Amino acid sequence: MEQQDQSMKEGRLTLVLALATLIAAFGSSFQYGYNVAAVNSPALLMQQFYNETYYGRTGEFMEDFPLTLLWSVTVSMFPFG
């Protein structure tokens, strides 16, 4: 009888396991979202820096699409660091 109860418990999802999984999932997504938002705060300053650097090298300013693309790559690569 005891072995039968033990085999039924092995594959079950317990309340503690479910809560730990939810807390880990929400905790990690909160950290990721916060870090991406922290990078987006100085967006205008960073885009201005990119534009000034490009101007210093080529003598002309970047167009909107390459500037937005460069900024998008920067924001998406930040969490990998």
Phi and psi in radians as a Rosetta constraint file:
Dihedral C 1 N 2 CA 2 C 2 CIRCULARHARMONIC -1.193 0.35
Dihedral N 2 CA 2 C 2 N 3 CIRCULARHARMONIC -0.634 0.35
Dihedral C 2 N 3 CA 3 C 3 CIRCULARHARMONIC -1.172 0.35
Dihedral N 3 CA 3 C 3 N 4 CIRCULARHARMONIC -0.601 0.35
Dihedral C 3 N 4 CA 4 C 4 CIRCULARHARMONIC -1.164 0.35
Dihedral N 4 CA 4 C 4 N 5 CIRCULARHARMONIC -0.723 0.35
Dihedral C 4 N 5 CA 5 C 5 CIRCULARHARMONIC -1.149 0.35
Dihedral N 5 CA 5 C 5 N 6 CIRCULARHARMONIC -0.676 0.35
Dihedral C 5 N 6 CA 6 C 6 CIRCULARHARMONIC -1.135 0.35
Dihedral N 6 CA 6 C 6 N 7 CIRCULARHARMONIC -0.720 0.35
Dihedral C 6 N 7 CA 7 C 7 CIRCULARHARMONIC -1.215 0.35
Dihedral N 7 CA 7 C 7 N 8 CIRCULARHARMONIC -0.501 0.35
Dihedral C 7 N 8 CA 8 C 8 CIRCULARHARMONIC -1.273 0.35
Dihedral N 8 CA 8 C 8 N 9 CIRCULARHARMONIC -0.515 0.35
Dihedral C 8 N 9 CA 9 C 9 CIRCULARHARMONIC -1.363 0.35
Dihedral N 9 CA 9 C 9 N 10 CIRCULARHARMONIC -0.415 0.35
Dihedral C 9 N 10 CA 10 C 10 CIRCULARHARMONIC -1.069 0.35
Dihedral N 10 CA 10 C 10 N 11 CIRCULARHARMONIC -0.706 0.35
Dihedral C 10 N 11 CA 11 C 11 CIRCULARHARMONIC -1.720 0.35
Dihedral N 11 CA 11 C 11 N 12 CIRCULARHARMONIC 0.185 0.35
Dihedral C 11 N 12 CA 12 C 12 CIRCULARHARMONIC -1.635 0.35
Dihedral N 12 CA 12 C 12 N 13 CIRCULARHARMONIC 2.622 0.35
Dihedral C 12 N 13 CA 13 C 13 CIRCULARHARMONIC -1.597 0.35
Dihedral N 13 CA 13 C 13 N 14 CIRCULARHARMONIC 2.026 0.35
Dihedral C 13 N 14 CA 14 C 14 CIRCULARHARMONIC -1.539 0.35
Dihedral N 14 CA 14 C 14 N 15 CIRCULARHARMONIC 2.874 0.35
Dihedral C 14 N 15 CA 15 C 15 CIRCULARHARMONIC -1.109 0.35
Dihedral N 15 CA 15 C 15 N 16 CIRCULARHARMONIC -0.724 0.35
Dihedral C 15 N 16 CA 16 C 16 CIRCULARHARMONIC -1.115 0.35
Dihedral N 16 CA 16 C 16 N 17 CIRCULARHARMONIC -0.738 0.35
Dihedral C 16 N 17 CA 17 C 17 CIRCULARHARMONIC -1.127 0.35
Dihedral N 17 CA 17 C 17 N 18 CIRCULARHARMONIC -0.724 0.35
Dihedral C 17 N 18 CA 18 C 18 CIRCULARHARMONIC -1.123 0.35
Dihedral N 18 CA 18 C 18 N 19 CIRCULARHARMONIC -0.758 0.35
Dihedral C 18 N 19 CA 19 C 19 CIRCULARHARMONIC -1.137 0.35
Dihedral N 19 CA 19 C 19 N 20 CIRCULARHARMONIC -0.738 0.35
Dihedral C 19 N 20 CA 20 C 20 CIRCULARHARMONIC -1.091 0.35
Dihedral N 20 CA 20 C 20 N 21 CIRCULARHARMONIC -0.680 0.35
Dihedral C 20 N 21 CA 21 C 21 CIRCULARHARMONIC -1.147 0.35
Dihedral N 21 CA 21 C 21 N 22 CIRCULARHARMONIC -0.783 0.35
Dihedral C 21 N 22 CA 22 C 22 CIRCULARHARMONIC -1.113 0.35
Dihedral N 22 CA 22 C 22 N 23 CIRCULARHARMONIC -0.761 0.35
Dihedral C 22 N 23 CA 23 C 23 CIRCULARHARMONIC -1.107 0.35
Dihedral N 23 CA 23 C 23 N 24 CIRCULARHARMONIC -0.743 0.35
Dihedral C 23 N 24 CA 24 C 24 CIRCULARHARMONIC -1.120 0.35
Dihedral N 24 CA 24 C 24 N 25 CIRCULARHARMONIC -0.718 0.35
Dihedral C 24 N 25 CA 25 C 25 CIRCULARHARMONIC -1.163 0.35
Dihedral N 25 CA 25 C 25 N 26 CIRCULARHARMONIC -0.831 0.35
Dihedral C 25 N 26 CA 26 C 26 CIRCULARHARMONIC -1.217 0.35
Dihedral N 26 CA 26 C 26 N 27 CIRCULARHARMONIC -0.648 0.35
Dihedral C 26 N 27 CA 27 C 27 CIRCULARHARMONIC -1.113 0.35
Dihedral N 27 CA 27 C 27 N 28 CIRCULARHARMONIC -0.744 0.35
Dihedral C 27 N 28 CA 28 C 28 CIRCULARHARMONIC -1.258 0.35
Dihedral N 28 CA 28 C 28 N 29 CIRCULARHARMONIC -0.644 0.35
Dihedral C 28 N 29 CA 29 C 29 CIRCULARHARMONIC -1.232 0.35
Dihedral N 29 CA 29 C 29 N 30 CIRCULARHARMONIC -0.569 0.35
Dihedral C 29 N 30 CA 30 C 30 CIRCULARHARMONIC -1.121 0.35
Dihedral N 30 CA 30 C 30 N 31 CIRCULARHARMONIC -0.771 0.35
Dihedral C 30 N 31 CA 31 C 31 CIRCULARHARMONIC -1.096 0.35
Dihedral N 31 CA 31 C 31 N 32 CIRCULARHARMONIC -0.739 0.35
Dihedral C 31 N 32 CA 32 C 32 CIRCULARHARMONIC -1.096 0.35
Dihedral N 32 CA 32 C 32 N 33 CIRCULARHARMONIC -0.811 0.35
Dihedral C 32 N 33 CA 33 C 33 CIRCULARHARMONIC -1.111 0.35
Dihedral N 33 CA 33 C 33 N 34 CIRCULARHARMONIC -0.693 0.35
Dihedral C 33 N 34 CA 34 C 34 CIRCULARHARMONIC -1.124 0.35
Dihedral N 34 CA 34 C 34 N 35 CIRCULARHARMONIC -0.762 0.35
Dihedral C 34 N 35 CA 35 C 35 CIRCULARHARMONIC -1.141 0.35
Dihedral N 35 CA 35 C 35 N 36 CIRCULARHARMONIC -0.683 0.35
Dihedral C 35 N 36 CA 36 C 36 CIRCULARHARMONIC -1.174 0.35
Dihedral N 36 CA 36 C 36 N 37 CIRCULARHARMONIC -0.683 0.35
Dihedral C 36 N 37 CA 37 C 37 CIRCULARHARMONIC -1.158 0.35
Dihedral N 37 CA 37 C 37 N 38 CIRCULARHARMONIC -0.615 0.35
Dihedral C 37 N 38 CA 38 C 38 CIRCULARHARMONIC -1.156 0.35
Dihedral N 38 CA 38 C 38 N 39 CIRCULARHARMONIC -0.562 0.35
Dihedral C 38 N 39 CA 39 C 39 CIRCULARHARMONIC -1.297 0.35
Dihedral N 39 CA 39 C 39 N 40 CIRCULARHARMONIC -0.591 0.35
Dihedral C 39 N 40 CA 40 C 40 CIRCULARHARMONIC -1.302 0.35
Dihedral N 40 CA 40 C 40 N 41 CIRCULARHARMONIC -0.281 0.35
Dihedral C 40 N 41 CA 41 C 41 CIRCULARHARMONIC -1.043 0.35
Dihedral N 41 CA 41 C 41 N 42 CIRCULARHARMONIC -0.863 0.35
Dihedral C 41 N 42 CA 42 C 42 CIRCULARHARMONIC -1.572 0.35
Dihedral N 42 CA 42 C 42 N 43 CIRCULARHARMONIC 0.598 0.35
Dihedral C 42 N 43 CA 43 C 43 CIRCULARHARMONIC -1.018 0.35
Dihedral N 43 CA 43 C 43 N 44 CIRCULARHARMONIC -0.824 0.35
Dihedral C 43 N 44 CA 44 C 44 CIRCULARHARMONIC -1.139 0.35
Dihedral N 44 CA 44 C 44 N 45 CIRCULARHARMONIC -0.681 0.35
Dihedral C 44 N 45 CA 45 C 45 CIRCULARHARMONIC -1.145 0.35
Dihedral N 45 CA 45 C 45 N 46 CIRCULARHARMONIC -0.721 0.35
Dihedral C 45 N 46 CA 46 C 46 CIRCULARHARMONIC -1.193 0.35
Dihedral N 46 CA 46 C 46 N 47 CIRCULARHARMONIC -0.708 0.35
Dihedral C 46 N 47 CA 47 C 47 CIRCULARHARMONIC -1.137 0.35
Dihedral N 47 CA 47 C 47 N 48 CIRCULARHARMONIC -0.637 0.35
Dihedral C 47 N 48 CA 48 C 48 CIRCULARHARMONIC -1.131 0.35
Dihedral N 48 CA 48 C 48 N 49 CIRCULARHARMONIC -0.710 0.35
Dihedral C 48 N 49 CA 49 C 49 CIRCULARHARMONIC -1.072 0.35
Dihedral N 49 CA 49 C 49 N 50 CIRCULARHARMONIC -0.790 0.35
Dihedral C 49 N 50 CA 50 C 50 CIRCULARHARMONIC -1.031 0.35
Dihedral N 50 CA 50 C 50 N 51 CIRCULARHARMONIC -0.758 0.35
Dihedral C 50 N 51 CA 51 C 51 CIRCULARHARMONIC -1.155 0.35
Dihedral N 51 CA 51 C 51 N 52 CIRCULARHARMONIC -0.749 0.35
Dihedral C 51 N 52 CA 52 C 52 CIRCULARHARMONIC -1.154 0.35
Dihedral N 52 CA 52 C 52 N 53 CIRCULARHARMONIC -0.687 0.35
Dihedral C 52 N 53 CA 53 C 53 CIRCULARHARMONIC -1.125 0.35
Dihedral N 53 CA 53 C 53 N 54 CIRCULARHARMONIC -0.769 0.35
Dihedral C 53 N 54 CA 54 C 54 CIRCULARHARMONIC -1.112 0.35
Dihedral N 54 CA 54 C 54 N 55 CIRCULARHARMONIC -0.703 0.35
Dihedral C 54 N 55 CA 55 C 55 CIRCULARHARMONIC -1.121 0.35
Dihedral N 55 CA 55 C 55 N 56 CIRCULARHARMONIC -0.694 0.35
Dihedral C 55 N 56 CA 56 C 56 CIRCULARHARMONIC -1.111 0.35
Dihedral N 56 CA 56 C 56 N 57 CIRCULARHARMONIC -0.530 0.35
Dihedral C 56 N 57 CA 57 C 57 CIRCULARHARMONIC -1.528 0.35
Dihedral N 57 CA 57 C 57 N 58 CIRCULARHARMONIC -0.637 0.35
Dihedral C 57 N 58 CA 58 C 58 CIRCULARHARMONIC -1.988 0.35
Dihedral N 58 CA 58 C 58 N 59 CIRCULARHARMONIC -0.314 0.35
Dihedral C 58 N 59 CA 59 C 59 CIRCULARHARMONIC 1.500 0.35
Dihedral N 59 CA 59 C 59 N 60 CIRCULARHARMONIC 0.122 0.35
Dihedral C 59 N 60 CA 60 C 60 CIRCULARHARMONIC -2.470 0.35
Dihedral N 60 CA 60 C 60 N 61 CIRCULARHARMONIC 2.759 0.35
Dihedral C 60 N 61 CA 61 C 61 CIRCULARHARMONIC -1.489 0.35
Dihedral N 61 CA 61 C 61 N 62 CIRCULARHARMONIC 2.736 0.35
Dihedral C 61 N 62 CA 62 C 62 CIRCULARHARMONIC -1.296 0.35
Dihedral N 62 CA 62 C 62 N 63 CIRCULARHARMONIC 2.611 0.35
Dihedral C 62 N 63 CA 63 C 63 CIRCULARHARMONIC -1.357 0.35
Dihedral N 63 CA 63 C 63 N 64 CIRCULARHARMONIC 2.959 0.35
Dihedral C 63 N 64 CA 64 C 64 CIRCULARHARMONIC -1.121 0.35
Dihedral N 64 CA 64 C 64 N 65 CIRCULARHARMONIC -0.755 0.35
Dihedral C 64 N 65 CA 65 C 65 CIRCULARHARMONIC -1.116 0.35
Dihedral N 65 CA 65 C 65 N 66 CIRCULARHARMONIC -0.883 0.35
Dihedral C 65 N 66 CA 66 C 66 CIRCULARHARMONIC -1.104 0.35
Dihedral N 66 CA 66 C 66 N 67 CIRCULARHARMONIC -0.598 0.35
Dihedral C 66 N 67 CA 67 C 67 CIRCULARHARMONIC -1.158 0.35
Dihedral N 67 CA 67 C 67 N 68 CIRCULARHARMONIC -0.767 0.35
Dihedral C 67 N 68 CA 68 C 68 CIRCULARHARMONIC -1.147 0.35
Dihedral N 68 CA 68 C 68 N 69 CIRCULARHARMONIC -0.692 0.35
Dihedral C 68 N 69 CA 69 C 69 CIRCULARHARMONIC -1.114 0.35
Dihedral N 69 CA 69 C 69 N 70 CIRCULARHARMONIC -0.770 0.35
Dihedral C 69 N 70 CA 70 C 70 CIRCULARHARMONIC -1.093 0.35
Dihedral N 70 CA 70 C 70 N 71 CIRCULARHARMONIC -0.722 0.35
Dihedral C 70 N 71 CA 71 C 71 CIRCULARHARMONIC -1.172 0.35
Dihedral N 71 CA 71 C 71 N 72 CIRCULARHARMONIC -0.678 0.35
Dihedral C 71 N 72 CA 72 C 72 CIRCULARHARMONIC -1.104 0.35
Dihedral N 72 CA 72 C 72 N 73 CIRCULARHARMONIC -0.722 0.35
Dihedral C 72 N 73 CA 73 C 73 CIRCULARHARMONIC -1.141 0.35
Dihedral N 73 CA 73 C 73 N 74 CIRCULARHARMONIC -0.704 0.35
Dihedral C 73 N 74 CA 74 C 74 CIRCULARHARMONIC -1.069 0.35
Dihedral N 74 CA 74 C 74 N 75 CIRCULARHARMONIC -0.806 0.35
Dihedral C 74 N 75 CA 75 C 75 CIRCULARHARMONIC -1.168 0.35
Dihedral N 75 CA 75 C 75 N 76 CIRCULARHARMONIC -0.705 0.35
Dihedral C 75 N 76 CA 76 C 76 CIRCULARHARMONIC -1.271 0.35
Dihedral N 76 CA 76 C 76 N 77 CIRCULARHARMONIC -0.465 0.35
Dihedral C 76 N 77 CA 77 C 77 CIRCULARHARMONIC -1.478 0.35
Dihedral N 77 CA 77 C 77 N 78 CIRCULARHARMONIC -0.333 0.35
Dihedral C 77 N 78 CA 78 C 78 CIRCULARHARMONIC -1.012 0.35
Dihedral N 78 CA 78 C 78 N 79 CIRCULARHARMONIC -0.799 0.35
Dihedral C 78 N 79 CA 79 C 79 CIRCULARHARMONIC -1.124 0.35
Dihedral N 79 CA 79 C 79 N 80 CIRCULARHARMONIC -0.389 0.35
Dihedral C 79 N 80 CA 80 C 80 CIRCULARHARMONIC -1.196 0.35
Dihedral N 80 CA 80 C 80 N 81 CIRCULARHARMONIC -0.469 0.35
